[in-house]
Amino acid sequence: MEKQKENSKARQRKRAESFAREIAKKEKIKIRVRREGDETIWFGLGVFGVVGWSVAIPTLIGVALGLWIDKTWPSQYSWTLTLLIGGVMLGSVNAWYWVKKAGIRKWEEEEDQEE
């Protein structure tokens, strides 16, 4: 009976410690957001611009290359449309990479500041 009480208390202590860590983590996030204020808006606009250009450039290159191929070597297939779709797909992968990289860099900076 005594041992069950000790195990129960140990489990409660672990839960309480886990709960306290989770609250501390959320508190740090709230403090960071309040401290940064306008910085997050500029960061968001910067990422938005990078994403836009990351999709637009490969798409335009694909269209230009497709138009050139269609004029130079006419065929039954539209290379313009094919390379347009390829450019959008490549641009989307590129944008995903940049958004992921920006998010990782942001979290790494936060961890460095906490230490």
Helices and strands as residue ranges (DSSP letters): H 2-36, H 39-72, H 79-114
